Structures are given as C-alpha cells and as structure tokens.
Amino acid sequence: MNAQEVLNEIRKGKRFLVAGHIDPDGDTITSTLLMGRLLKHLGKGYTLYIRDSIPEKFGFLAGIGEIKQSIEGLEPDTIITLDAPNLERVALPKPRARVINIDHHQSNERFGDVNWLEVDRGAACLMAFELLRLAGAPLGSQEGEMVFTGLFTETGGFVLPNVSAEVLRICADVMEHGVNASDIAFRMTARDERNLALLGEVLATLKITDGIATIELTEKMLDDVGLGHDEHDSDSFIRYPSSIPGIKVAIFFREMRQEGTVRMSFRSLSGADVDRIASRFGGGGHPAAAGAKLKGSYEEVKERVIEETKRYLACEEG
C-alpha cells in the first residue's frame, strides 16, 4: 500500500474518526491535526480523537482545540488510526467501521482493513504530510508548524537514529514557508522552575548496572515539587541517561499510582533494539525508542523489567 492508494481509500469515506494514541506525543498529535486538514480539504465530516489530555506545550498548534477526549455516540463509516501499533493503543474497542491504519512502528499488528506501514519513515506526521501534498491541499505555516513539531519531538530534537535525509529536507521546506524553527524548539524544551526541580529529583535516582541506566519518577516526587499527577513534561528526561557513554539501554520508570500501573520509556543509542524489550511487556515502538505500561506494584514491576532487560542483553551478547 502506498500513499496514493491510501488517499484513494480515504476519498471513499464520508464520516471519519481520526484517532491518535494514548499518552500522546508530538508525532501522534501533529499527525492527527494534519489528517484533520486533509479531511477538511476533501470536504469530509470528521472528528479528531485522542483519549488522554494534550500537553500544554502543544497549545500553539492551529486547531489543537478540535481534538476531543471522548467520542461517545459517534458513528463514523471510516476510522483512521495514526502512529499506533494496535487498537488498544488508541483506546478503541473492536470497531464496526472500516479502519485505515497509518503507522511507522515495526511492531504494528496490521489490524486495519487498509494498512499503510512504512517502518523506515522517521515519523507518522511525514506520512500525513505526504497525503496532504498528494491531495493538493494548501500548505502554509500552520501545517508547517505541525510537521516540524512532530519531527522535532519524534527525533528527540534530531538526535535519534530516525533522523533521515527526508526529515531534514521536510524541515528545510517548511521553514521556507514561514516556520520559526527556533521558536518551536524552545517551546518543546522550555521548563518552568517546578519542572526543573522535578528533573533534579529524577536525575538523583540514576542507577547504572551492567550497561543499563535507570531513572524513576514517583508520585511522591510530583507532590514534593507541587506538580499535578497528569504532568507531561517529564517525557524528555530519558535523554539524559541514554546519552551516557557506554550505556546500552536506558529506562525511565514512571509510577502511575491512580491507574495501578508503571509506565516505562526505553532508549538506546548503542544499537540495542529496545522495541524487542518493550514488546515483552505488551509495548512497542522503534529500535532506538520504545515504551510500555504494566499493571502491578511499582517495585515489583521495576525489578521484573530490569531483570528482563539484563536477559535480553545477555542473549544479544552471547
């Protein structure tokens, strides 16, 4: 399946639900917004949906208020999922509508009636942007800000291995259409004093064993610095342990006490495939960056994940 074939499939629908994944990052948010622009250009009815709240730092993006957190009673004829390896990740039950699955994760389960999967693409927003171009939709600074933001966040500020020639070409292209790259970079990396205090608390938990670096964020740390438990701006903390020379895998543990779960972010700049580690816990992602979420007590989950990571590395080295 290629972009033109997917666009032809989209043209067949009338009422669309566009769904990005839970725990939304920049790529799923911007690809959802770009798909909304495409459907508006095509004259389709549509609803944009991401179940979890959108981090405040993305509030400058045009149309961000269109994204809903609830879709009760909605009956689309077509569902477009973006940047999600399975339906659970977009918090949707088994749908009665036709599903168009657009993704770049190697762990994608091909759950759609139409599956457009390109694991070599740097971000899902690149795929949505390609559809806009093919459809002849007007492209200005607003769409450019969406795609640049998605690419900046998905590449970890252009440091992860998914930085490609295409990524840099598209960034240059949208900058020529009025995108202020430094402003977006500042928005994505700016921290207030409480978030900086939280960073200090998190980095103080750093532990390194057998090439594995771990940091953690507990509910108590959030209380201590006066941040809410829906705080989003800690996601980038994983970049610090992953940048330590000699580290094979970095893991960021986030306690989610109200859900009774622990969220993990995995990173590797050493060549270790953290998608394979995350998939052992029902998660997934990319070889250099992946995530998962497990039910259970915080300490038990930590111990289990670290031991499994050690086993993976031992097998790779053996």
N, C-alpha and C positions, 0 to 999 in steps of 0.2 A: 504494500500500500504506500503510495506517495502523496505528496501534498495536493496535487491536482485532483486525484481520486477522492481524497478526503473532502475537499471543497465541494466536489460534485455530490457527495453523500450529504453534506450539510445543507445544500440547496434543496434537498427533498423534504426537509422538515419544516414545520410551521411554528410549533411551540416548544421552546428549548429550556432545559435546566442545565446550567453550566456549573460544575462542581469542582472546587479545588480541595486540597486535602486538609485534614485536621492539623492542629499545631502549625498554622500557616507561616511559611517563609516567603521571602521576596519573590521567588520564582513562581510559586503557585498563585500568589496574589496578583502579580502582573500578568501572568498568562490568562487568568480569569478575566481581568479587565480588558485585555486585548481581544479576547474572544467575544466579549460584550460589544466592543467596537465593530468587530466583523459582522455579528448578527444584526446590529443596528443598520450597518451599511447595506446588508442584504434584505432589509425590511422584515425581519423575523421578530416574533414575540419571544422574549427571553427573561429568565430570572437568573441572577448570579448568586451562588451559594457557597459559603464556607462556614462550617458549623461553629468553629471557635472564633473568638473575637480577634480583630485585626490590630496588631501593634500600632501604637500611636505614631511612630516614626514614618509610617506609610501614608499618613493622613493628607499629605500634599498631593498625592496622585489624583488626577482627574477621575471622577466617577466612583471614588472609593466608597461613598455612601450608598451606592447601589447594591453592594454585597450584603446579602441577608444571612442571618444565622439560623433562621427557621424557614421551612418550606411546607408546613402543614397544609394539606388540602390541595397542593399543587399537582396538576396532572399534565405533564408535558408529553409530547409524542416522541421527543428525542432528548437524551441526556448526553452531554459532553463532559467527560472527566478529564482533568488536566493534572499532570505531574504526580500521578498516583498509581502505585503498583497493583492495587486491588480495591474492591468496593468498600471494604472495611475502612480503608484509609480516607475515604471521602464521606464516611458516616452515612452511607445509603444502604437500605435494605435491598434485597434482590429486586431489581426494577421490572416493571411491566413494559416500560418504554424501550425503544431501541437505544443502544448505548454506543457512542463513539468514544473510544479510548485513545487519548493522545498522551504519550509519555516518552521519557528518555531513560527510565530505570531498567537495568538489566534484569532485575527481579520481577518485572511486570508479569502478571498471571494471564494476560491475554483474555480478559473477562468480557470484552466488548463484542458487539455484533460487527463492528468495524474497529480494527486495531491499527493505529499508526504509531509504531515504535521505532525510535532511532536512538540507540544507546550511545552512539558516538557524538550526538549533539550536546553542546555544552549546557543547554537549559531548555525547559519546555517553552519558555517565552519566545525563544527563537523559532519554534515550530508555529506558535500562534502568529507571530510577526510575519512569517513566510506566507501564511494563509491570507493575511491582510493584503500583502503585496500582490499575491496572485489574483485576489478579488478586485484589485484596482481601487481599494478604499483610500480615502485621503489620509495621508500620513504627515503629521505635524509634530510640534514639540511635545504635545501631551502624550502621544503614542511613543515618541522617542524617550520620554522620561520613564515610561513604563518598562520598555525593553532594557534601557540602560540600568535601571534599578534592579530588575530581575537578574541581569548578567553580573552586576557588581556583587550582589548578595550570594548568588549561586556559586560564584568562583571564589568566595571568601575574600573579596577585594582583589581579585586577579592573582591569587597565589596558589590555587589548587590546580591539579593536573588537567582539569576540564577547560582551562584557558586554551582556546584554539585560534587559528587564524580567522575563522569565521566570527568568533566572539569579538575579536579586536576590530575586524572590518565593520561589523554592525555598530559597534560603539563609535567608531570614527564617523560612520554615515549619519547616525542620529545626532551627533554633536554638530555636524554641518547643518542640521535642521533646527538648531537653537537650543539643544540640551546643554545645561550647565553641569558638566561632569563633577567639578569640584564641590558644587553645592550638594549634589546627591550623595557624594562620598562622605561629606561632612554630616549630612542628615543620618546616614546609615551607621556612622561610627561615633556620633556625639554621645556623651554620657553626662548625666547630672551628678551632683555630689553624692546622692544616695547610691546610685549605681556604681560609682567609683568605690564607695565604701564596701559595697557588696563584692566587687571584684577583688578587693583586698582580702575579704573573708574567704572567698572561694580559693584564691591562689595559696592561702595559708594551709589549705588541706592537701596540697600537692604531695603525692607519693610516687616514687619510681621503683619498680621491681621488675627485673628480668626484661627490660626493654618496654615495659608497659607503664605509662604515666596516667595517673588518675587525679581528678579533682571532683569536688562534690558541692552541691548546694542543697541545704536542708531548709525546712520550713522555719526553724529557729533563726537561721541567718537572715531570712527575709524579715522576721519580726524585729530582730536586733537593729536593722538599719532603717526600719519604718517603711518597707515596701510591701505592696499587696501580693497575694499569693497567685495572682494572674500575671505577674511580672514577665515581660517578654524579652527584655534587652540583655539577658544573660546568655543568649544562644551563641554569641560570638566568643564567649570565654574559652571555648575549646581550642581556639587558635594558639593560645599561649603554651600549653603543654605539648601540643603537636609540633611546635617549632623548635623544641629542644633537640640538639644534635644527638643522634644515637637512639632516639625513641622510635620504636616500631609501630606501636599503637597507642593512641591517647583516648581516654574515655572520660566523659563528663556525666556524672550521675546527678539527676535532679529528682529530689523527693517530691511526690505529688500526694500528700497525705490524705487530702479530701477524696481523691479517687481511689486511694489504696494501691497506688502504682508507683513505679520508679521509671523515669524516662532516661534513656541513655543516648548520648551522641558519641559516635566513634569517628576518629580521624586517623589517617596515615599518610605521611609523605615519604615513606620508606619503601613502598611497593607492596606492603601487606594489603590484602583485599578485605577491607572491613565490612563490605556488603555480605561476605560469606559469614562473618561473625554475627552481624546483626540478624541475618536470616535464621540463625539458630534460636532466636528469641522472638520470632514472628515479625521481625522488622525487615529493613532493606534500605537500599539506596544505591550508592556508587562505590567503586573500589576504594576511592580515597576518602569518602564521606558517607556515613550511613547513620541510621537511628533505629531505635526500638523502644518498646514500652512493655513492662512486665508487672503483673499483679504480684503482691507479696510484701513481706516486711522489708524495710529499707536495707538493713544489714545483711539479711539472707540473700536478697537479690544482688547486692554488690559482690558478695563472696562468690556466688554462683557465676556471675558474668566474668569476673576476673579469672576464675579457675578455667572457665571455658575458653577464654582468650589465650591463656597460657597453653592449653592443649592444642589450640589451633596453630599457634606459633611453633610449638614443638613439632607438630606434624609437618609444617612447611619447611622447617629446618632439617628435619630427619630425612 
